[in-house]
């Protein structure tokens, strides 16, 4: 395989570990020292999603990204989620990160779809 072809293939592959790091760093940056406050939840979720999208697109990979964020106060209530995708398993991928502190949970999912 020629060097240019290998680079194109590498650029068009979803790298879960890179995405995982971006999600964790973004959540930490937005929520690290916060206690759950209902009036701020909308702003926090918007900030997490927007910053994740900005950092993912800055990677310069030929992907479309879908980012979701759920913020839940820690009260002992349960939360169950599921997702399903029909995609190219060679290039596309997803990563979900669960983050928590003493007052809340944050669950962020990223889906990367090669263009």
C-alpha positions, 0 to 999 in steps of 0.5 A: 500500500502506498504511503498516501493510501495508508494515510487516507485509510488511517484518517478515515478510521474512528479511534475510540481511545482518542475520542474517549480522551476528548470526552473525559477532558471535556467533561472534566473542564465543564463539570469538575468542581460543580455541584448539581444545580438544575438551573445550570444543567442546560448550559452544562450539557450544551457546553459539553456537546459543543466542546466535544464537537469542536475538538472532534472536528479539529482532528481533521478526520473525514467524519460526521459526528453525533454527540449526546449528553445526559446529566442526571442528579445523583438520587439513586434513581435508575437510568437505562439507555440503548443505541443501535447503528447500521454502519461500516464497522471498518471505519465508523464507531462510537464511544460512551463515557460515564463520569460522576462526582458526589452530586451527579452523573454525566453520560456522553456518547459520540458516534463517528461516521466516515464521510 
